[in-house]
Amino acid sequence: MNNVQAIYDTVRKWFFIIPPIVCPVQFLINAPFGRFAPSNDSIMVVDGIKSWIIMELVSPITFVYTILKSPLSKNASHLSGPQIFLASLFLIHYLNRALISPLRTPSRSKSHIIVPLSAVSFNLVNGALMGAYISSPAATTFLAEAFERPLFWVGISLWSAGLVGNILHDEILLNIRRNAKAKGKGKSDDHGDKQPKEHYAIPHGYLYSYISYPNYFCEWIEWLGFALAAAPMPPLTSFAAVMNDIQPPWLFFLSEVLLMISRAYKGHKWYHQKFPGYPKERKAVIPFIF
């Protein structure tokens, strides 16, 4: 058990260190998927929908496997009601993200293979860490009588609002693709490429009135709420203190922000370049701020 705990703590600390290093680098490059997808048909370019499903399924599969193995405890049979409840929320998110959403998507741009490979690596680590934590004695202790704590339900409320907001704003983007497909836009090119070229338009409605990426913002709200409900907030006295004490739910939230904020910024700039009439009052991803 001591060896397992040491491995868990080491991986957890590296998972805290790497995103802040990667974040500024991503401001300098365009991740090769979506609107920045490669235009060639290299063997390194893969189908957008299939690769998305595969890479996102890694997280819930790893999560369930790790919970069943319960590496930081003797077995998973000790899981309390709050632990099972939180595990269910994690799986509900990925049911939508890995299956429902992509299977309802009329089309998705191809992606360079480096993107799904990077996502698989991230999801393997995140799913394993989250499963190990949720089934751990530390979670059992923290979540004792969680259903009676107001902060737990504040977190659950934020998680619910974030999930609904994420789905709602994704639906706006899906409708843009559906309408484009119905009007015959985004058909294959003159060279016989059967992969539809994505049609982009200015999204409107709900938080799109304020930011370009409300789906990202809502996902951050979702995992902030999950972290508040699932784990103690790490001490903010120093970098070392945070690194030593931060638990996977908070790691996931921070990683999401650090790894997605650059994509939102660069996508926001792309919208302004692509559409001269793009609303100037919109921020990139945080209303009124950034």
LUMBA-67751 format. One record per residue (C-alpha): residue number from 0; x, y, z. Coordinates in steps of 0.1 Angstrom, whole numbers, plus 5000, padded with zeros to 4 digits. Layout:
// LUMBA-67751
NUM, X, Y, Z
...
// end
This chain:
// LUMBA-67751
0, 5000, 5000, 5000
1, 5029, 5024, 5008
2, 5043, 5019, 4973
3, 5009, 5025, 4957
4, 5005, 5057, 4978
5, 5039, 5069, 4967
6, 5031, 5063, 4930
7, 4997, 5081, 4935
8, 5014, 5111, 4951
9, 5041, 5113, 4925
10, 5017, 5112, 4896
11, 4994, 5137, 4914
12, 5023, 5162, 4918
13, 5034, 5159, 4882
14, 4998, 5164, 4871
15, 4999, 5196, 4890
16, 5032, 5208, 4876
17, 5028, 5200, 4838
18, 4997, 5221, 4829
19, 5012, 5254, 4840
20, 5042, 5246, 4818
21, 5021, 5236, 4788
22, 4997, 5265, 4791
23, 5019, 5294, 4779
24, 5033, 5272, 4751
25, 4998, 5267, 4737
26, 4993, 5304, 4734
27, 5021, 5303, 4707
28, 5007, 5274, 4686
29, 4974, 5264, 4671
30, 4962, 5229, 4682
31, 4957, 5210, 4650
32, 4920, 5202, 4653
33, 4886, 5220, 4648
34, 4890, 5253, 4630
35, 4928, 5248, 4629
36, 4925, 5212, 4616
37, 4950, 5201, 4589
38, 4937, 5204, 4554
39, 4958, 5175, 4539
40, 4949, 5138, 4539
41, 4980, 5125, 4556
42, 4979, 5092, 4575
43, 4985, 5114, 4606
44, 4951, 5131, 4601
45, 4922, 5111, 4616
46, 4884, 5112, 4616
47, 4871, 5138, 4640
48, 4841, 5120, 4654
49, 4857, 5086, 4658
50, 4889, 5099, 4674
51, 4869, 5121, 4698
52, 4848, 5091, 4710
53, 4878, 5069, 4715
54, 4899, 5095, 4734
55, 4870, 5106, 4756
56, 4859, 5070, 4765
57, 4894, 5065, 4780
58, 4885, 5086, 4811
59, 4854, 5069, 4823
60, 4867, 5034, 4815
61, 4899, 5041, 4835
62, 4878, 5058, 4863
63, 4855, 5028, 4867
64, 4884, 5003, 4866
65, 4904, 5022, 4892
66, 4874, 5026, 4915
67, 4868, 4988, 4913
68, 4905, 4981, 4921
69, 4904, 5008, 4948
70, 4942, 5010, 4949
71, 4944, 5032, 4980
72, 4920, 5011, 5000
73, 4913, 4974, 5004
74, 4882, 4973, 4981
75, 4854, 4995, 4967
76, 4827, 4979, 4988
77, 4832, 5005, 5015
78, 4821, 5034, 4992
79, 4797, 5057, 5009
80, 4766, 5073, 4994
81, 4784, 5106, 4986
82, 4812, 5087, 4970
83, 4789, 5067, 4948
84, 4769, 5099, 4940
85, 4800, 5118, 4929
86, 4812, 5088, 4908
87, 4778, 5089, 4891
88, 4782, 5126, 4883
89, 4816, 5120, 4867
90, 4802, 5092, 4845
91, 4771, 5112, 4835
92, 4794, 5140, 4822
93, 4814, 5115, 4801
94, 4783, 5097, 4789
95, 4774, 5130, 4773
96, 4809, 5141, 4763
97, 4821, 5107, 4749
98, 4789, 5093, 4734
99, 4758, 5114, 4733
100, 4773, 5146, 4720
101, 4796, 5132, 4693
102, 4769, 5108, 4680
103, 4745, 5137, 4676
104, 4771, 5158, 4658
105, 4764, 5160, 4621
106, 4801, 5165, 4613
107, 4834, 5173, 4629
108, 4867, 5185, 4614
109, 4895, 5160, 4611
110, 4923, 5161, 4636
111, 4960, 5155, 4636
112, 4967, 5123, 4655
113, 4988, 5141, 4681
114, 4955, 5156, 4695
115, 4937, 5124, 4704
116, 4970, 5108, 4715
117, 4976, 5137, 4739
118, 4940, 5135, 4751
119, 4943, 5097, 4757
120, 4974, 5104, 4779
121, 4956, 5131, 4798
122, 4924, 5110, 4803
123, 4943, 5079, 4814
124, 4960, 5098, 4842
125, 4930, 5119, 4851
126, 4906, 5089, 4852
127, 4930, 5069, 4873
128, 4937, 5097, 4897
129, 4900, 5105, 4901
130, 4890, 5069, 4906
131, 4918, 5063, 4931
132, 4908, 5094, 4951
133, 4870, 5088, 4951
134, 4876, 5053, 4964
135, 4903, 5063, 4989
136, 4900, 5066, 5027
137, 4908, 5103, 5024
138, 4876, 5108, 5003
139, 4856, 5086, 5027
140, 4867, 5108, 5056
141, 4861, 5141, 5038
142, 4827, 5130, 5025
143, 4814, 5117, 5058
144, 4780, 5133, 5063
145, 4785, 5153, 5031
146, 4748, 5152, 5023
147, 4743, 5174, 5054
148, 4768, 5200, 5044
149, 4755, 5231, 5025
150, 4789, 5235, 5007
151, 4784, 5200, 4992
152, 4751, 5210, 4977
153, 4765, 5243, 4965
154, 4791, 5223, 4946
155, 4765, 5200, 4932
156, 4744, 5229, 4921
157, 4774, 5245, 4903
158, 4781, 5211, 4887
159, 4745, 5208, 4875
160, 4744, 5244, 4861
161, 4777, 5239, 4844
162, 4766, 5206, 4827
163, 4733, 5221, 4815
164, 4751, 5252, 4803
165, 4777, 5232, 4785
166, 4750, 5211, 4767
167, 4729, 5242, 4759
168, 4758, 5261, 4743
169, 4771, 5230, 4724
170, 4736, 5226, 4710
171, 4738, 5261, 4695
172, 4770, 5251, 4677
173, 4754, 5218, 4666
174, 4724, 5237, 4651
175, 4748, 5258, 4631
176, 4763, 5226, 4616
177, 4728, 5211, 4611
178, 4715, 5242, 4593
179, 4746, 5244, 4571
180, 4742, 5207, 4562
181, 4705, 5212, 4553
182, 4714, 5241, 4531
183, 4742, 5221, 4513
184, 4771, 5240, 4528
185, 4803, 5222, 4537
186, 4802, 5197, 4510
187, 4832, 5177, 4497
188, 4857, 5197, 4476
189, 4865, 5194, 4439
190, 4893, 5170, 4446
191, 4869, 5143, 4458
192, 4875, 5147, 4495
193, 4846, 5130, 4511
194, 4852, 5146, 4545
195, 4828, 5177, 4547
196, 4845, 5210, 4553
197, 4831, 5225, 4584
198, 4809, 5256, 4581
199, 4814, 5283, 4607
200, 4791, 5311, 4617
201, 4787, 5335, 4646
202, 4769, 5318, 4674
203, 4742, 5337, 4693
204, 4721, 5333, 4724
205, 4726, 5328, 4761
206, 4762, 5334, 4772
207, 4773, 5338, 4736
208, 4762, 5374, 4741
209, 4791, 5379, 4764
210, 4818, 5354, 4755
211, 4830, 5333, 4725
212, 4834, 5301, 4744
213, 4806, 5297, 4769
214, 4808, 5259, 4765
215, 4844, 5261, 4780
216, 4833, 5285, 4807
217, 4804, 5262, 4817
218, 4826, 5232, 4818
219, 4849, 5250, 4842
220, 4819, 5259, 4864
221, 4809, 5222, 4863
222, 4843, 5209, 4875
223, 4847, 5237, 4900
224, 4814, 5226, 4916
225, 4826, 5190, 4915
226, 4858, 5199, 4933
227, 4840, 5219, 4960
228, 4818, 5189, 4967
229, 4844, 5162, 4964
230, 4876, 5174, 4980
231, 4890, 5199, 5005
232, 4904, 5231, 4989
233, 4942, 5230, 4989
234, 4960, 5255, 5011
235, 4970, 5286, 4992
236, 5000, 5295, 5014
237, 5026, 5285, 4988
238, 5032, 5266, 4956
239, 5047, 5237, 4975
240, 5018, 5235, 4999
241, 4993, 5234, 4971
242, 5014, 5207, 4952
243, 5016, 5185, 4983
244, 4979, 5187, 4993
245, 4959, 5192, 4962
246, 4935, 5163, 4953
247, 4925, 5151, 4919
248, 4891, 5169, 4917
249, 4909, 5203, 4921
250, 4937, 5191, 4898
251, 4911, 5184, 4871
252, 4895, 5218, 4875
253, 4929, 5236, 4873
254, 4941, 5215, 4844
255, 4909, 5222, 4824
256, 4913, 5260, 4829
257, 4950, 5260, 4821
258, 4948, 5237, 4790
259, 4916, 5253, 4775
260, 4921, 5290, 4781
261, 4947, 5293, 4753
262, 4923, 5275, 4729
263, 4896, 5299, 4738
264, 4919, 5329, 4733
265, 4931, 5318, 4699
266, 4896, 5308, 4688
267, 4883, 5342, 4698
268, 4910, 5359, 4677
269, 4901, 5336, 4648
270, 4864, 5347, 4650
271, 4874, 5383, 4648
272, 4897, 5376, 4618
273, 4871, 5354, 4601
274, 4841, 5377, 4607
275, 4846, 5414, 4604
276, 4813, 5421, 4621
277, 4820, 5399, 4651
278, 4806, 5415, 4682
279, 4834, 5436, 4697
280, 4819, 5435, 4732
281, 4824, 5398, 4736
282, 4852, 5385, 4757
283, 4870, 5352, 4750
284, 4859, 5329, 4778
285, 4852, 5348, 4811
286, 4824, 5373, 4809
287, 4835, 5409, 4812
288, 4871, 5399, 4821
289, 4890, 5378, 4796
// end
